[in-house]
Amino acid sequence: MRSTSSLPPRLAALAVAFTVALGCGASNDEAALFASPGLDDDQAPPPAPMKASENDGGDARGATYRGNPLCRVAPGECMPDDDGARVTNGAEPCTDTPDGGSNEGTKACRLARKGADLAPTCALDESGDGGDGAECETGSDCAPGFDCVVGATSKVCRHYCCAGTCEGRASQSGGETFCDVQRLVDVNSKAPVCMPLKECQLLATGKCAANESCAVVNADGDTGCVSIGERQVGDSCDDDHCAANLTCLGQPGNRKCYKLCKVGVPSGVGSCPSGQACKTSTVFSDPSYGICQKP
């Protein structure tokens, strides 16, 4: 998988092929259906500041953040992704594990309540060592860079991806992961975390659970099973999932649901509504798939 710190060639082609409108975004947003703001190591450029989406809620509405607006990382604050191995350029370093491997005095950056709002907080918490998939009751049961999220059957540790990438973040089984929104246990709010990638075929059944749908999950065009939500075509999917057979595209803070389709299918599953056509792009690993757009 490629780094998402710059616009990949596939996305440049996607921008030309789709020419989609992503809300109030300027042309730069239109050219970045999967571009992240950022940065996954010390060499990466600082993430571009972005406005919080209107559905983020709280007093921070309209503020400027670095990375995904759901993480509310203002310039100079710590980045929850910080696990001690990589510190996002432009973010305040936080994780500091004492010599000898002891957890005593360990710092971790996690989202925490500050009044009615959320903010990344660097704090001493004698952080646990729970990695991906480890059961937890609270974020402090997880290692730095991880937080405790509500899973399908239990609460588990997942790595933050506020910087917009899960590159190099392996799942508990050693497989690939992708960045998805999940509910954090401690603050009862959603944030982007790295989820195990379960491969599937778009618009097909059999690979995903009954409450999941197959969607495009990253800029490489990888497909994976994601939870089915209630968001419909054109709705924001920054903090919730799209309905079945839709996919979520756009920059963090300006992501929307699009209807998946199969080129040349006139009716039934994979077809587009009247007045629209199925347009594909190199972002789809199989060019017979695309999203419904006006001709």
C-alpha positions in Angstrom: 0.0 0.0 0.0 1.3 3.5 -0.9 1.6 6.4 1.5 -1.2 8.9 1.4 1.0 11.9 2.2 0.6 13.2 -1.4 -1.9 12.8 -4.2 -1.4 9.4 -5.9 -1.5 9.2 -9.7 -4.7 7.2 -9.4 -6.4 10.0 -7.7 -5.3 12.6 -10.3 -7.0 10.4 -12.9 -10.1 10.0 -10.6 -10.5 13.7 -10.4 -10.5 14.1 -14.2 -12.9 11.1 -14.7 -15.5 11.9 -12.0 -15.4 15.7 -11.7 -17.5 15.4 -8.6 -18.6 18.2 -6.3 -17.7 17.6 -2.7 -19.9 20.1 -0.8 -18.4 23.6 -0.3 -14.9 22.4 -1.2 -12.7 24.2 -3.7 -11.2 22.5 -6.7 -8.4 21.1 -4.6 -11.0 19.1 -2.7 -12.5 17.9 -5.9 -9.1 16.6 -7.0 -8.7 14.5 -3.8 -11.5 12.0 -3.3 -9.2 10.0 -1.0 -6.4 12.4 -0.3 -5.5 12.8 3.4 -4.0 15.9 4.8 -1.0 14.4 6.0 1.8 12.6 7.1 2.8 9.5 8.7 6.4 10.1 9.8 8.9 12.9 10.7 9.8 13.4 7.0 6.2 14.1 5.9 5.0 17.7 5.4 2.7 19.2 8.0 -0.9 18.3 7.5 -2.9 21.1 5.9 -5.3 22.8 8.3 -8.9 21.9 7.7 -12.3 23.2 9.0 -14.4 21.0 11.2 -17.5 19.7 9.5 -20.7 21.1 10.8 -21.8 17.8 12.2 -18.8 17.5 14.5 -20.8 19.3 17.3 -19.5 21.0 20.4 -17.9 24.4 20.9 -15.1 23.5 18.4 -17.5 23.7 15.4 -15.8 25.7 12.6 -12.3 25.5 14.2 -9.2 24.7 12.2 -7.7 21.3 12.8 -4.7 19.2 11.5 -5.6 15.8 10.1 -9.1 14.4 10.5 -11.4 17.0 12.1 -13.0 14.3 14.3 -9.6 14.2 16.2 -9.7 18.0 16.8 -5.9 18.4 16.6 -5.2 22.1 16.6 -1.7 23.3 15.6 0.8 22.5 18.3 -1.3 19.8 20.0 -0.4 16.2 20.2 -1.6 13.7 17.6 -3.4 10.6 19.0 -1.6 8.4 16.3 1.7 9.1 18.2 2.9 5.7 19.4 6.5 6.6 20.1 7.7 5.2 16.8 6.4 8.0 14.6 5.5 11.6 15.4 3.5 13.5 12.9 5.3 16.6 11.6 3.6 19.7 13.0 2.2 17.9 16.0 3.5 18.1 19.6 5.4 15.0 20.6 3.8 13.1 23.5 4.6 9.5 24.0 7.6 9.1 26.3 8.2 5.5 27.5 10.8 5.4 30.4 14.0 3.4 29.9 13.7 -0.3 30.8 10.3 -0.8 29.2 8.3 0.0 32.3 4.9 1.6 31.8 5.4 3.8 34.9 5.4 7.4 33.7 4.3 6.6 30.2 2.5 9.3 28.4 -0.1 8.8 25.7 -2.1 11.2 23.5 -5.8 10.3 23.4 -9.1 12.2 22.8 -10.5 13.3 26.1 -13.4 15.5 27.3 -12.7 19.2 27.9 -15.9 20.6 29.1 -18.5 19.9 26.4 -16.0 19.4 23.7 -13.2 16.9 22.8 -9.5 17.5 22.4 -6.4 15.4 22.1 -4.7 15.3 25.6 -1.2 14.2 26.4 -1.2 12.8 29.9 0.5 10.4 32.2 -1.7 7.3 32.4 0.7 4.4 33.0 -0.6 3.2 29.7 -1.2 -0.5 29.2 0.4 -2.5 26.4 -2.7 -3.6 24.6 -2.2 -3.7 20.8 -4.6 -4.2 17.9 -7.5 -6.4 18.9 -6.6 -6.7 22.6 -9.6 -6.6 24.9 -10.0 -3.4 26.9 -12.3 -1.6 29.3 -10.7 1.8 28.9 -8.2 3.5 26.7 -5.5 3.2 29.4 -5.6 -0.6 28.8 -4.2 0.1 25.4 -0.7 1.0 24.3 0.2 4.6 23.2 -1.3 5.3 19.8 -4.2 3.0 20.5 -7.6 3.6 22.2 -10.4 1.4 23.3 -13.3 1.2 20.9 -16.7 -0.5 20.9 -16.3 -3.7 18.9 -18.9 -6.1 17.4 -18.8 -8.4 20.4 -16.4 -6.8 22.9 -14.4 -3.6 23.5 -10.9 -3.8 21.8 -7.9 -1.7 21.2 -7.4 0.0 17.8 -4.7 2.3 16.5 -5.7 5.9 15.8 -5.4 7.1 12.2 -6.1 10.8 12.7 -3.3 11.6 10.2 -5.4 9.8 7.6 -3.3 6.7 7.0 -2.9 3.1 8.4 0.2 2.5 6.4 2.4 0.0 8.3 -0.3 -0.6 11.0 -0.8 -4.4 10.9 -3.9 -6.0 12.5 -3.8 -8.5 15.3 -3.4 -11.3 12.7 -0.7 -9.5 10.8 -3.0 -8.4 7.9 -3.6 -5.0 6.4 -5.8 -2.4 8.0 -7.8 0.6 6.8 -8.9 3.9 8.4 -12.5 3.8 9.5 -14.7 5.6 12.1 -15.5 3.8 15.3 -16.9 4.8 18.7 -14.4 5.4 21.5 -15.4 3.9 24.9 -14.1 6.6 27.2 -15.6 9.6 25.4 -18.6 8.0 23.7 -17.7 9.7 20.4 -16.5 8.5 17.1 -12.9 8.8 15.8 -10.8 7.3 13.0 -9.0 4.1 13.8 -7.3 1.4 11.9 -9.6 -1.6 11.3 -8.7 -5.0 10.0 -9.2 -5.2 6.2 -11.5 -8.0 5.2 -11.4 -8.3 1.4 -14.6 -8.5 -0.6 -16.1 -7.9 -4.0 -18.2 -4.8 -4.6 -21.9 -5.3 -5.0 -21.6 -9.0 -4.1 -22.6 -11.0 -1.1 -21.0 -13.8 0.8 -17.7 -12.2 2.1 -19.2 -9.7 4.5 -21.4 -10.1 7.5 -25.2 -9.3 7.4 -24.5 -5.9 8.9 -21.7 -5.1 6.6 -21.3 -3.9 3.0 -18.3 -4.0 0.6 -16.8 -0.6 -0.2 -13.7 1.1 -1.5 -11.6 1.7 1.7 -8.4 3.6 0.6 -6.7 5.4 -2.2 -5.2 2.2 -3.6 -8.7 1.1 -4.5 -8.6 -1.8 -2.0 -12.1 -3.1 -1.1 -13.2 -4.2 2.3 -16.2 -4.9 4.5 -17.5 -1.9 6.4 -20.4 -1.5 8.8 -23.7 -0.6 7.1 -25.0 2.8 8.2 -27.9 5.0 7.5 -26.2 7.7 5.4 -27.6 8.0 1.9 -26.2 9.3 -1.5 -24.9 12.8 -1.0 -24.9 12.6 2.9 -21.8 13.2 4.9 -20.0 10.0 6.0 -17.3 11.6 8.1 -18.8 10.4 11.4 -21.0 7.5 10.3 -21.3 4.8 7.6 -23.1 4.8 4.3 -26.0 2.5 3.5 -25.4 -0.8 1.7 -23.8 -0.7 -1.8 -22.6 2.9 -1.3 -19.0 4.0 -0.7 -17.6 6.9 1.2 -15.2 9.2 -0.7 -13.6 12.5 -0.1 -11.1 14.4 2.1 -11.6 13.9 5.9 -14.0 16.6 6.9 -15.7 16.6 3.5 -16.5 12.9 2.8 -19.8 11.9 1.2 -21.7 8.7 0.2 -21.7 7.7 -3.5 -23.7 4.9 -5.1 -21.6 2.0 -6.4 -22.4 0.6 -9.8 -21.2 -1.8 -12.5 -20.5 -0.5 -16.0 -23.1 -1.6 -18.6 -25.6 -3.0 -16.1 -29.0 -1.5 -17.2 -31.2 -2.6 -14.2 -31.1 -4.3 -10.9 -28.1 -4.4 -8.5 -25.2 -2.4 -9.9 -27.4 -0.1 -12.1 -27.7 3.6 -11.8 -30.9 5.7 -11.4 -32.5 7.3 -14.5 -30.4 10.2 -15.7 -27.1 8.9 -14.4 -24.4 6.7 -15.8 -21.8 4.4 -14.2 -18.4 6.1 -14.4 -15.2 4.2 -13.5 -11.7 5.3 -12.8 -8.3 3.8 -12.1 -9.0 4.1 -8.4 -11.1 1.0 -8.9 -8.9 -2.0 -9.2 -11.6 -3.6 -11.4 -12.6 -1.0 -14.1 -16.0 -2.6 -14.5 -17.0 -0.9 -11.3 -17.6 2.8 -10.6 -20.0 5.4 -9.1 -23.2 6.8 -10.4 -22.8 10.3 -11.9 -24.7 12.5 -14.3 -23.4 12.2 -17.9 
